[in-house]
Amino acid sequence: MKKLLALAVLCVSSAMLTGCVFPMKGATTAALTLEHTVSDPIVDNSVRAIKRGESYGGGILFFSTGDNSIDTAMRNGGITKVHHVNYKVMNILYLYNETVTIVYGE
């Protein structure tokens, strides 16, 4: 029984330290910044990046709060046309996470 418990703890520990990175709440194990690509339909690189809007979402354990969508970031910055989008994602051992969506445009 003790060997089974030790194996379970080892499996969970190794899964938490793998380094898989996705821009979703609770699914990352490192801080990172991502950008939308030019082929994304919401992005239009012909506009100037003169305004900036942010939206925030975070969580502790199983409780999440906030709205880190692109639409909310556009509203917060008064943006109607998007030049590019960045995400800042941070997670600490699946216990605490935060995602900030940053939209640049006009």
NORRA-V877594 format. One record per residue. N is the residue number from 1. RES is the residue in one letter. SS is DSSP state (~ for helix, > for strand, _ for the rest). Layout:
n->N res->RES ss->SS
n->N res->RES ss->SS
This chain:
n->1 res->M ss->_
n->2 res->K ss->~
n->3 res->K ss->~
n->4 res->L ss->~
n->5 res->L ss->~
n->6 res->A ss->~
n->7 res->L ss->~
n->8 res->A ss->~
n->9 res->V ss->~
n->10 res->L ss->~
n->11 res->C ss->~
n->12 res->V ss->~
n->13 res->S ss->~
n->14 res->S ss->~
n->15 res->A ss->~
n->16 res->M ss->~
n->17 res->L ss->_
n->18 res->T ss->_
n->19 res->G ss->_
n->20 res->C ss->_
n->21 res->V ss->_
n->22 res->F ss->_
n->23 res->P ss->_
n->24 res->M ss->_
n->25 res->K ss->_
n->26 res->G ss->_
n->27 res->A ss->_
n->28 res->T ss->_
n->29 res->T ss->_
n->30 res->A ss->_
n->31 res->A ss->_
n->32 res->L ss->>
n->33 res->T ss->>
n->34 res->L ss->>
n->35 res->E ss->>
n->36 res->H ss->_
n->37 res->T ss->_
n->38 res->V ss->_
n->39 res->S ss->_
n->40 res->D ss->_
n->41 res->P ss->_
n->42 res->I ss->_
n->43 res->V ss->>
n->44 res->D ss->_
n->45 res->N ss->_
n->46 res->S ss->_
n->47 res->V ss->_
n->48 res->R ss->_
n->49 res->A ss->_
n->50 res->I ss->_
n->51 res->K ss->>
n->52 res->R ss->>
n->53 res->G ss->>
n->54 res->E ss->>
n->55 res->S ss->>
n->56 res->Y ss->>
n->57 res->G ss->>
n->58 res->G ss->>
n->59 res->G ss->>
n->60 res->I ss->>
n->61 res->L ss->_
n->62 res->F ss->_
n->63 res->F ss->>
n->64 res->S ss->>
n->65 res->T ss->>
n->66 res->G ss->>
n->67 res->D ss->_
n->68 res->N ss->_
n->69 res->S ss->_
n->70 res->I ss->~
n->71 res->D ss->~
n->72 res->T ss->~
n->73 res->A ss->~
n->74 res->M ss->~
n->75 res->R ss->~
n->76 res->N ss->~
n->77 res->G ss->~
n->78 res->G ss->_
n->79 res->I ss->_
n->80 res->T ss->_
n->81 res->K ss->_
n->82 res->V ss->>
n->83 res->H ss->>
n->84 res->H ss->>
n->85 res->V ss->>
n->86 res->N ss->>
n->87 res->Y ss->>
n->88 res->K ss->>
n->89 res->V ss->>
n->90 res->M ss->>
n->91 res->N ss->>
n->92 res->I ss->>
n->93 res->L ss->_
n->94 res->Y ss->_
n->95 res->L ss->_
n->96 res->Y ss->>
n->97 res->N ss->>
n->98 res->E ss->>
n->99 res->T ss->>
n->100 res->V ss->>
n->101 res->T ss->>
n->102 res->I ss->>
n->103 res->V ss->>
n->104 res->Y ss->>
n->105 res->G ss->>
n->106 res->E ss->_
